[in-house]
Amino acid sequence: MSESNPNPARTRTPDAVLRRLEWTVIRRLDGVLHGDYRTLFRGHGLDLADLREYTYGDDVRHIDWNVTARLTTPYVREYLEEREVAAWFLLDLSASVNFGSQELKKEAISAEFVAVLARILTRHGNRVGALFYGDQVDTVLTPRSGRRQVLHLLHSMSNRPQRAQTAETDLGQLLRTAYSMASRRSLIFIVSDFISAPGWAEPLAHLAQRHDVVAVRLYDPLEMELPDMGMLVVQDAETGEQLFVDTHDRGFRKRFEAAAKEREKELRTGFANAGVDALELATNDNLVDAILRFADLRKRRSQLATGGGLPHHLGGASIQ
């Protein structure tokens, strides 16, 4: 589908956008999270610091079995975590992201999410970089720290030349490029609507084996369910193909909704098989609420990693 709503991100300067987000979003997040973003952004370099006796709730993966065998009592390794985080934003800026039936397009909500997360990261001394994908990987921003890097990222997103897409989106190419470029373990955000040619699930799994990966799935409510709006001409933003449809036809709307649900199932299966965290971000979402959902997701993942057990609905139990 295509949409002609103007993109607010293109009508404001990067500095104005970032200042607004610092005041309206980051300031509120600071109040709710009390400035503690450690659950969201854990460092990835680990140095052995000490050994101590095992206590309930410790991560069993850190048990030192050699020491345990000698002393006949379980001992775990304690690590000092490297404080600096290197983060990459893999940004899908293909034609399908330039759509939105709400006040903001997917492209604009992507820019705001990236600006907030990048600023939170750089404010704590971390480095952020990005890969841009239009119909191929066309831009690489080397990871750097500081507010200026966030402004550079926003400027690069909002000042991309408008050009017709010549090929179907292939997220697999973006993921494979990221795998070849980011050799050191990093925090990677894939910000995309995941409207792509098949074949991205395997490179996603490969990327997640090396990095801490978060899939940020962009969507518009109109892509999930069509209201009754009568006769419409819909256009595929990536191929330009147009189709005349009757949304008054209840059967057509049900088939559209069923196809959307099947695609949702395939996406969730791909994310689960790759072992990545996933955040759903709609064009009508409140950004603060969305990031707090992300914080809760990361907190629960951290609890599971340290032996907190699986949620009851998954049939899990605490590690004894």
C-alpha positions as CSV (number, residue, x, y, z in Angstrom):
1,M,0.0,0.0,0.0
2,S,1.1,3.5,-0.5
3,E,0.2,6.7,1.4
4,S,0.7,10.4,0.8
5,N,0.8,11.6,4.3
6,P,3.8,14.0,4.8
7,N,6.6,12.7,7.0
8,P,7.1,15.0,10.0
9,A,10.7,13.8,10.3
10,R,11.4,15.4,7.0
11,T,9.9,18.8,8.0
12,R,12.0,19.4,11.1
13,T,15.7,19.7,11.6
14,P,17.5,16.8,13.3
15,D,18.3,19.0,16.3
16,A,14.7,20.1,16.7
17,V,13.5,16.4,16.5
18,L,16.1,15.3,19.0
19,R,15.4,18.1,21.4
20,R,11.7,17.3,21.3
21,L,12.3,13.7,22.0
22,E,14.8,14.4,24.8
23,W,12.1,16.5,26.5
24,T,9.0,14.4,25.8
25,V,10.3,10.8,25.7
26,I,13.7,10.5,27.3
27,R,12.9,12.7,30.2
28,R,9.8,10.6,31.0
29,L,11.8,7.4,30.6
30,D,14.3,8.7,33.1
31,G,11.5,9.3,35.6
32,V,10.0,5.8,35.2
33,L,13.3,3.9,35.0
34,H,15.1,6.2,37.4
35,G,17.9,6.6,34.8
36,D,18.8,2.9,35.2
37,Y,19.2,1.5,31.6
38,R,21.4,-1.4,32.6
39,T,18.7,-4.0,31.9
40,L,18.3,-2.6,28.3
41,F,22.0,-2.3,27.5
42,R,24.3,-4.8,29.0
43,G,28.0,-4.7,28.2
44,H,29.2,-7.7,26.3
45,G,32.9,-8.1,27.2
46,L,33.4,-10.2,30.3
47,D,36.4,-10.7,32.5
48,L,36.7,-13.3,35.2
49,A,36.7,-11.5,38.6
50,D,36.2,-14.1,41.3
51,L,34.8,-17.5,42.4
52,R,32.1,-17.9,45.0
53,E,29.8,-20.6,46.4
54,Y,26.7,-21.2,44.3
55,T,23.4,-19.7,45.7
56,Y,19.9,-20.3,44.4
57,G,19.1,-18.2,41.4
58,D,22.7,-18.1,40.0
59,D,23.1,-18.8,36.3
60,V,24.1,-22.5,36.2
61,R,26.1,-21.8,33.0
62,H,28.6,-20.0,35.2
63,I,29.3,-23.0,37.5
64,D,33.0,-23.9,37.5
65,W,32.9,-27.7,37.3
66,N,36.6,-28.2,38.0
67,V,36.5,-26.2,41.3
68,T,33.1,-27.8,42.2
69,A,34.6,-31.3,41.7
70,R,37.6,-30.5,43.9
71,L,35.7,-28.9,46.7
72,T,32.5,-31.0,46.4
73,T,30.5,-27.8,46.7
74,P,29.1,-25.9,43.6
75,Y,31.1,-22.8,42.8
76,V,30.2,-20.1,40.2
77,R,32.4,-17.7,38.3
78,E,31.8,-14.0,38.8
79,Y,32.5,-11.7,35.9
80,L,33.2,-8.0,35.5
81,E,31.1,-6.8,32.6
82,E,32.6,-4.4,30.2
83,R,30.6,-1.2,30.5
84,E,30.8,0.1,27.0
85,V,28.2,-1.2,24.5
86,A,28.7,-1.0,20.7
87,A,25.3,-0.8,19.0
88,W,24.3,-1.1,15.4
89,F,20.9,0.0,13.9
90,L,20.1,-2.0,10.8
91,L,17.5,0.3,9.1
92,D,15.1,-0.9,6.5
93,L,14.3,2.3,4.5
94,S,12.7,0.6,1.6
95,A,9.5,1.8,-0.1
96,S,7.1,-0.2,2.1
97,V,8.3,1.7,5.2
98,N,7.1,5.0,3.6
99,F,3.5,4.2,4.5
100,G,1.2,5.2,7.3
101,S,-2.5,5.6,7.8
102,Q,-2.0,7.3,11.1
103,E,-0.4,10.7,11.9
104,L,3.1,9.1,11.5
105,K,4.4,6.8,8.8
106,K,6.5,3.7,9.7
107,E,9.5,5.7,8.5
108,A,8.9,8.4,11.0
109,I,8.2,6.1,14.0
110,S,11.4,4.3,13.0
111,A,13.4,7.6,13.1
112,E,12.0,8.5,16.5
113,F,12.7,5.1,18.0
114,V,16.2,5.1,16.7
115,A,16.9,8.7,17.9
116,V,15.7,7.9,21.5
117,L,17.6,4.6,21.8
118,A,20.7,6.1,20.2
119,R,20.7,9.1,22.5
120,I,20.2,7.0,25.6
121,L,23.2,4.8,24.5
122,T,25.5,7.7,23.6
123,R,24.6,9.6,26.7
124,H,26.2,6.8,28.7
125,G,29.4,6.7,26.7
126,N,28.4,4.0,24.2
127,R,29.0,4.0,20.5
128,V,26.2,3.7,17.8
129,G,26.5,3.0,14.1
130,A,24.0,2.1,11.4
131,L,23.5,0.4,8.1
132,F,20.8,1.8,5.7
133,Y,19.0,-0.4,3.3
134,G,16.9,1.0,0.4
135,D,16.9,-1.6,-2.3
136,Q,20.4,-2.6,-1.2
137,V,22.8,-1.6,1.6
138,D,23.8,1.9,0.5
139,T,25.0,3.7,3.6
140,V,27.3,2.7,6.5
141,L,27.7,4.9,9.6
142,T,30.7,3.8,11.6
143,P,29.9,3.5,15.4
144,R,30.8,6.7,17.3
145,S,29.7,8.2,20.6
146,G,28.2,11.5,21.5
147,R,25.1,13.6,20.7
148,R,26.6,14.7,17.4
149,Q,26.6,11.1,16.2
150,V,22.9,10.9,16.9
151,L,22.3,14.1,14.9
152,H,24.4,12.7,12.1
153,L,22.3,9.5,12.1
154,L,19.0,11.5,12.1
155,H,20.2,13.8,9.3
156,S,21.3,10.8,7.2
157,M,17.9,9.2,7.6
158,S,15.8,12.3,6.9
159,N,17.9,13.6,3.9
160,R,18.0,10.5,1.8
161,P,17.3,11.2,-1.9
162,Q,13.8,10.0,-3.0
163,R,14.2,7.3,-5.6
164,A,12.1,4.6,-7.1
165,Q,12.7,1.1,-5.7
166,T,14.0,-1.2,-8.4
167,A,13.9,-4.5,-6.6
168,E,12.0,-6.4,-4.0
169,T,13.3,-5.9,-0.5
170,D,15.9,-8.5,0.6
171,L,16.5,-8.3,4.3
172,G,18.8,-11.2,4.1
173,Q,21.3,-9.0,2.3
174,L,21.2,-6.5,5.1
175,L,21.7,-9.1,7.7
176,R,24.6,-10.8,5.9
177,T,26.3,-7.4,5.4
178,A,25.9,-6.7,9.2
179,Y,27.4,-10.1,10.0
180,S,30.5,-9.4,7.9
181,M,31.0,-5.9,9.3
182,A,30.3,-6.3,13.0
183,S,33.0,-8.8,14.1
184,R,33.0,-7.9,17.8
185,R,29.9,-8.8,19.9
186,S,27.4,-5.9,19.7
187,L,23.9,-4.9,20.4
188,I,22.0,-4.9,17.1
189,F,18.6,-3.4,16.4
190,I,16.9,-4.5,13.2
191,V,14.3,-1.8,12.5
192,S,12.0,-3.0,9.7
193,D,8.5,-3.9,8.7
194,F,9.9,-7.3,7.6
195,I,8.1,-7.1,4.3
196,S,10.8,-8.9,2.4
197,A,11.7,-11.7,0.0
198,P,12.0,-15.0,1.8
199,G,15.3,-16.2,3.2
200,W,16.0,-13.7,6.0
201,A,15.4,-16.2,8.9
202,E,18.7,-18.1,8.4
203,P,21.0,-15.0,8.3
204,L,19.1,-13.6,11.3
205,A,19.9,-16.8,13.3
206,H,23.5,-16.5,12.3
207,L,23.6,-12.9,13.4
208,A,22.0,-13.8,16.7
209,Q,24.7,-16.4,17.4
210,R,27.3,-13.7,17.5
211,H,25.4,-10.6,18.7
212,D,22.6,-9.5,21.1
213,V,19.9,-9.0,18.5
214,V,16.5,-7.1,18.8
215,A,14.0,-7.2,16.0
216,V,11.9,-4.0,16.0
217,R,9.0,-4.8,13.7
218,L,7.2,-1.7,12.3
219,Y,3.6,-2.0,11.2
220,D,0.5,0.1,10.5
221,P,-2.9,-1.0,11.8
222,L,-4.3,-0.9,8.3
223,E,-1.9,-3.6,7.3
224,M,-3.5,-5.9,9.8
225,E,-7.2,-5.3,9.2
226,L,-9.1,-3.4,6.5
227,P,-12.1,-1.3,7.4
228,D,-15.1,-1.0,5.1
229,M,-14.1,1.9,2.9
230,G,-15.8,0.9,-0.3
231,M,-14.0,0.6,-3.6
232,L,-10.3,1.4,-3.4
233,V,-7.2,1.3,-5.5
234,V,-4.3,-0.1,-3.5
235,Q,-0.7,0.0,-4.7
236,D,2.3,-2.1,-3.8
237,A,4.9,0.5,-2.7
238,E,7.8,-1.7,-3.9
239,T,6.6,-3.0,-7.2
240,G,4.2,-0.2,-8.2
241,E,1.5,-2.8,-8.9
242,Q,-2.0,-1.5,-8.5
243,L,-5.1,-3.5,-7.6
244,F,-8.8,-2.4,-7.5
245,V,-10.5,-3.9,-4.5
246,D,-13.9,-3.8,-2.9
247,T,-13.4,-3.4,0.9
248,H,-17.2,-3.5,1.3
249,D,-16.9,-7.2,0.5
250,R,-16.8,-8.9,3.9
251,G,-15.3,-12.0,2.5
252,F,-12.4,-10.0,1.0
253,R,-11.8,-8.3,4.4
254,K,-11.7,-11.7,6.1
255,R,-9.3,-13.1,3.6
256,F,-7.0,-10.1,4.1
257,E,-7.1,-10.5,7.9
258,A,-6.4,-14.2,7.6
259,A,-3.4,-13.5,5.3
260,A,-2.1,-10.9,7.8
261,K,-2.4,-13.4,10.7
262,E,-0.5,-16.0,8.8
263,R,2.3,-13.6,8.1
264,E,2.3,-12.7,11.8
265,K,2.7,-16.3,12.7
266,E,5.6,-16.7,10.2
267,L,7.4,-13.7,11.6
268,R,7.1,-14.8,15.2
269,T,8.3,-18.3,14.3
270,G,11.3,-16.8,12.5
271,F,12.2,-14.6,15.6
272,A,11.7,-17.4,18.0
273,N,13.8,-19.9,16.0
274,A,16.6,-17.3,15.8
275,G,16.4,-16.6,19.6
276,V,16.0,-12.9,19.2
277,D,13.9,-10.4,21.3
278,A,11.2,-8.8,19.2
279,L,9.4,-5.5,19.8
280,E,6.2,-4.6,17.9
281,L,6.1,-0.9,17.0
282,A,2.9,0.5,15.4
283,T,2.4,3.8,13.8
284,N,-0.2,4.7,16.4
285,D,2.0,3.5,19.4
286,N,3.0,5.8,22.2
287,L,6.8,5.7,22.0
288,V,7.3,5.8,25.8
289,D,4.9,2.9,26.3
290,A,6.7,0.9,23.5
291,I,10.1,1.4,25.0
292,L,8.8,0.5,28.5
293,R,7.5,-2.7,26.9
294,F,11.0,-3.3,25.5
295,A,12.5,-2.7,29.0
296,D,10.1,-5.2,30.5
297,L,11.0,-7.7,27.7
298,R,14.7,-7.3,28.4
299,K,14.2,-7.6,32.2
300,R,12.3,-10.9,31.8
301,R,14.9,-12.2,29.4
302,S,17.6,-11.3,31.9
303,Q,15.7,-13.1,34.7
304,L,15.4,-16.2,32.5
305,A,19.2,-16.1,31.8
306,T,20.0,-16.0,35.5
307,G,17.7,-19.0,36.4
308,G,14.5,-17.2,37.1
309,G,12.5,-19.9,35.3
310,L,10.2,-19.8,32.3
311,P,6.8,-18.0,32.5
312,H,4.0,-20.3,33.7
313,H,2.2,-20.3,30.4
314,L,5.3,-21.9,28.8
315,G,5.3,-24.6,31.4
316,G,8.6,-23.6,32.8
317,A,10.0,-23.9,36.3
318,S,12.7,-22.3,38.3
319,I,16.1,-24.0,38.1
320,Q,16.7,-25.8,41.4
